[in-house]
Amino acid sequence: MGEFELIDRFFKRPVTRSPLGIGDDCALLAPAAGMELAVSSDMLVEGRHFLSTVDPFKLGHKALAVNLSDLAACGARPLAFTLALAMPRAEEAWLEPFSRGLLALADEHACELVGGDTTRGPLNICITVFGEVPQGQALLRSGARDGDDIYASGTLGEARLALEAFRGTVSLPADVFEAARARMEQPTPRVALGQALRGIATAAVDVSDGLLGDLGHILRRSGVGARIDTAAAGRLMMPSCAAAVDEDRALEYALAGGDDYELVFTAPAASRDAVEAAAQGAGTRVTRIGGIEAGSGLRLVDARGEPLQRRFGSFDHFA
């Protein structure tokens, strides 16, 4: 199977947001009047970001989901994406489920495939996604202010739990493993929540490398510090998954596990009702886990407000 037959069979589809679709040297996108383009790229490399044994359907889903998560953190509505795909061989048995998983999630979010590239090489998937957001309303990392609350969406830590099960460092009941594995292999991008938080949240970032590490991006860009209530953060993991490990591990996986693709965001304390309404409208739970403070640094406190004498790392692509 040649490159262009591969594209025609598995990835060519009608489009409405690009005058050209797939087939020219560039895709053309025209954002609506008063909108700004939000653009993000993410790369998934076999052995670094996913296991060689992963179901291709789930890998197609995740490849787009991690990019849609970036749009969610910006409060943007998905428009289109490009796909750059390197693979050792052009095999229909792999391409068919991969493209099906990829395009099913694309259809769910009305996000059109408008271009890309394919080549032979180690399995590597790079997607660039395009979204639109009303001018001046994008959620950024730089808007957190002293007194803001800190929230996390959904649940955190299950992807790390699944990874540790694959590594053999923890043993899980079959149902717990499948639940954790689903969170690792098919994350849910919080696109609706991101859009609902426009005008409410003061800063946001998606959780890809671990909650504390990604929150650190907000703190640095905003020039503030933060306090995390570990009693609240310790309840972020799915109860069945948290019950499968001790409290220390559950807290570590929730705070520093990574690969969650949830949102961590800040909002004024006066906006708590608005945050809850936005979360309910988006069908996504949010948990208040701390607050922004003047100065710099990140403090972890226990249920009594006492400093927690533990350190947590986060994922580093070059560590």
C-alpha positions in Angstrom: 0.0 0.0 0.0 1.5 3.3 -1.1 1.3 6.6 0.8 -1.5 8.2 -1.2 -3.6 5.1 -1.3 -3.2 4.9 2.5 -4.4 8.5 2.9 -7.3 8.0 0.5 -8.5 4.7 2.2 -8.2 5.6 5.9 -8.0 9.4 6.3 -9.7 11.3 3.4 -13.1 12.7 4.3 -15.3 15.6 3.3 -14.6 18.8 5.1 -16.6 22.0 5.6 -14.1 24.2 7.5 -11.3 24.2 4.9 -11.9 25.2 1.3 -9.4 22.5 0.3 -9.4 19.6 2.7 -6.6 17.0 2.2 -4.6 17.1 -1.0 -2.9 20.4 -1.3 0.4 21.7 0.1 -1.4 23.6 2.9 -4.8 23.5 4.5 -6.7 26.8 4.6 -8.8 27.8 7.6 -10.9 30.9 8.0 -11.9 31.6 11.6 -15.2 33.4 12.2 -15.3 37.2 12.6 -14.2 38.2 16.1 -12.4 34.9 16.8 -8.8 34.0 17.4 -7.2 30.7 16.3 -5.8 28.5 19.1 -3.2 26.1 17.8 -1.4 23.3 19.6 0.8 20.3 18.7 1.5 17.1 20.6 3.6 14.1 19.7 3.2 10.5 20.8 6.2 8.2 20.5 6.0 4.4 20.9 7.8 3.3 24.0 7.8 6.8 25.5 4.1 7.8 25.5 2.4 4.5 24.8 3.1 0.8 25.0 3.6 -1.3 21.8 0.7 -3.5 22.9 -2.0 -0.8 23.0 -5.1 -1.3 21.0 -4.8 0.8 17.8 -8.4 2.1 18.2 -7.6 3.4 21.6 -4.3 4.9 20.4 -6.1 6.8 17.7 -8.5 8.2 20.3 -5.7 9.2 22.6 -3.6 10.8 19.9 -6.3 13.3 19.3 -7.6 13.5 22.9 -4.3 14.9 24.2 -4.5 17.7 21.7 -8.1 18.5 22.3 -7.2 18.7 26.0 -4.9 21.7 25.1 -7.7 23.4 23.4 -9.9 22.8 26.4 -7.3 24.4 28.7 -7.5 27.5 26.4 -11.3 27.5 26.4 -11.3 27.0 22.6 -13.8 25.2 20.4 -12.2 22.6 18.1 -12.2 23.2 14.4 -9.7 21.0 12.6 -6.4 19.1 12.9 -3.5 17.7 10.9 -1.9 14.3 11.3 1.8 13.5 10.8 2.2 9.7 11.0 5.4 7.7 10.9 5.1 3.9 11.0 7.3 0.9 10.3 4.8 -0.6 7.8 1.5 0.4 6.2 -0.7 -2.4 7.6 -4.4 -2.3 7.1 -4.9 -4.4 10.3 -3.4 -1.5 12.3 -4.5 1.5 10.2 -8.2 0.6 10.1 -8.8 0.6 13.9 -6.4 3.5 14.4 -8.1 5.7 12.0 -11.5 4.6 13.3 -10.6 5.6 16.9 -9.1 8.9 15.8 -12.0 9.9 13.6 -14.7 8.8 16.0 -13.4 11.3 18.6 -12.9 13.9 15.8 -16.6 13.5 14.9 -17.6 13.7 18.5 -16.1 17.2 18.7 -16.8 18.3 15.1 -13.0 18.5 14.5 -12.0 17.9 10.9 -8.9 16.3 9.5 -7.5 18.8 6.9 -4.0 17.6 6.1 -0.8 16.1 7.3 2.0 13.7 6.2 2.9 10.0 6.3 6.3 8.3 6.2 8.1 5.1 7.1 9.9 5.0 10.4 9.5 4.2 14.1 5.9 4.6 15.2 5.4 8.3 15.9 2.1 10.3 15.9 2.1 14.1 15.8 -1.1 16.0 15.6 -1.6 19.8 15.3 -5.0 20.9 16.3 -6.8 24.2 15.5 -9.6 25.8 17.5 -11.3 29.2 17.9 -12.0 31.3 20.8 -13.6 34.8 21.1 -11.0 37.5 20.9 -9.6 38.3 24.3 -11.4 35.4 26.0 -8.8 32.7 25.9 -7.9 31.0 29.2 -4.2 31.5 29.8 -1.7 30.5 32.4 -0.9 34.0 33.4 -4.1 35.2 35.1 -4.1 33.6 38.6 -4.3 36.1 41.4 -3.9 36.0 45.2 -7.1 34.7 46.8 -8.2 32.7 43.8 -9.4 29.1 44.4 -7.6 26.2 42.7 -9.8 23.4 41.1 -9.1 20.1 39.4 -11.6 18.5 37.0 -12.6 14.9 36.9 -10.4 12.3 38.6 -6.6 12.1 38.7 -4.1 9.3 39.2 -5.7 6.3 37.5 -3.4 6.5 34.5 -0.3 6.3 36.7 -1.9 3.4 38.6 -2.4 1.5 35.3 1.2 2.2 34.4 2.4 0.8 37.7 0.3 -2.3 37.1 1.9 -2.8 33.7 5.3 -2.3 35.4 4.4 -4.9 38.0 4.9 -2.6 41.0 1.2 -3.0 42.0 -1.3 -5.8 41.8 -4.9 -4.9 41.0 -8.2 -6.7 40.8 -9.2 -7.2 37.2 -12.1 -4.6 37.3 -9.9 -1.9 38.9 -7.1 -2.5 36.4 -9.6 -2.2 33.5 -11.0 1.1 34.9 -7.5 2.5 35.4 -6.3 1.3 32.0 -9.3 3.0 30.3 -8.3 6.3 31.9 -4.7 5.8 30.6 -5.6 4.7 27.1 -8.8 6.7 26.4 -8.7 10.0 28.3 -11.7 12.4 28.0 -10.7 15.9 26.9 -12.7 18.5 28.9 -13.6 20.6 25.9 -17.1 21.6 27.1 -15.8 22.5 30.5 -13.0 24.7 29.1 -15.5 26.7 27.0 -17.9 27.0 30.0 -15.1 28.5 32.1 -14.5 31.4 29.8 -15.1 34.6 31.8 -15.0 32.7 35.1 -11.6 31.0 35.4 -8.6 33.3 35.7 -6.0 30.7 34.5 -6.0 27.1 33.3 -3.7 24.4 32.2 -4.3 20.7 31.2 -2.8 18.0 33.4 -0.4 16.0 31.3 2.8 15.7 33.3 1.2 15.7 36.8 -1.0 18.1 38.7 1.7 19.8 40.7 4.1 20.1 37.8 1.4 21.6 35.5 0.1 23.9 38.2 3.7 25.1 38.5 3.3 26.6 35.0 0.4 28.7 36.2 2.3 29.9 39.2 5.4 30.9 37.2 3.5 32.7 34.5 1.2 34.4 37.0 4.0 35.3 39.5 2.1 33.8 42.5 2.3 30.9 45.0 -0.2 28.3 46.0 -1.5 26.1 48.8 -2.7 22.6 48.1 -5.0 20.9 50.6 -3.8 17.3 50.4 -7.0 16.1 52.2 -9.0 17.3 49.2 -6.4 16.3 46.6 -6.3 12.8 48.1 -9.9 12.3 47.1 -9.3 13.0 43.4 -8.6 9.4 42.4 -11.6 7.2 41.5 -12.6 5.5 44.8 -12.2 1.9 43.5 -8.7 2.8 42.3 -7.7 4.6 45.5 -8.8 1.7 47.6 -6.4 -0.6 45.7 -3.3 1.2 47.0 -2.3 2.8 50.3 -3.1 6.5 51.0 0.5 7.7 50.3 0.5 6.1 46.8 -3.0 7.4 46.0 -1.9 10.9 46.9 1.3 10.6 44.9 -0.5 9.3 41.8 -3.1 12.1 42.0 -0.6 14.9 42.5 2.2 13.7 40.3 1.1 10.8 38.2 0.5 12.5 34.9 -1.2 11.4 31.7 -4.6 12.5 33.2 -5.6 15.1 30.6 -7.9 16.9 33.1 -7.9 20.6 33.8 -6.5 22.5 36.7 -7.7 26.0 36.9 -8.1 29.0 39.2 -11.1 31.3 39.8 -12.0 34.0 42.3 -13.6 32.8 45.5 -16.6 34.9 44.7 -17.2 32.8 41.6 -17.7 29.4 43.4 -21.4 29.2 42.3 -20.4 30.1 38.7 -17.7 27.4 38.7 -20.2 24.8 40.0 -22.8 25.9 37.4 -20.2 25.7 34.6 -19.1 22.2 35.7 -22.7 20.9 35.9 -23.5 22.4 32.5 -20.4 20.6 31.1 -21.2 17.3 32.8 -17.9 17.3 34.6 -17.2 17.3 38.3 -14.7 19.8 39.7 -12.9 19.7 43.1 -11.6 22.7 45.0 -8.1 21.7 46.2 -6.5 24.8 47.4 -5.8 28.5 46.8 -3.5 31.0 45.2 -1.2 33.0 47.5 0.9 36.1 47.2 4.6 35.5 46.8 6.0 32.4 45.3 6.3 28.7 46.0 3.9 25.8 46.5 2.8 24.6 49.9 1.2 21.3 50.6 -0.8 21.2 53.8 -2.7 18.4 55.6 -6.2 18.4 57.0 -5.1 20.5 60.0 -3.4 23.0 57.8 0.1 21.8 58.8 2.8 21.6 56.2 3.3 18.2 54.6 6.9 17.0 54.7 6.8 15.2 51.3 8.2 16.1 47.9 6.5 15.1 44.6 8.0 15.1 41.2 6.3 15.3 37.8 7.0 13.8 34.4 10.0 15.1 32.5 10.4 14.2 28.8 14.1 14.3 29.1 14.7 12.8 32.5 
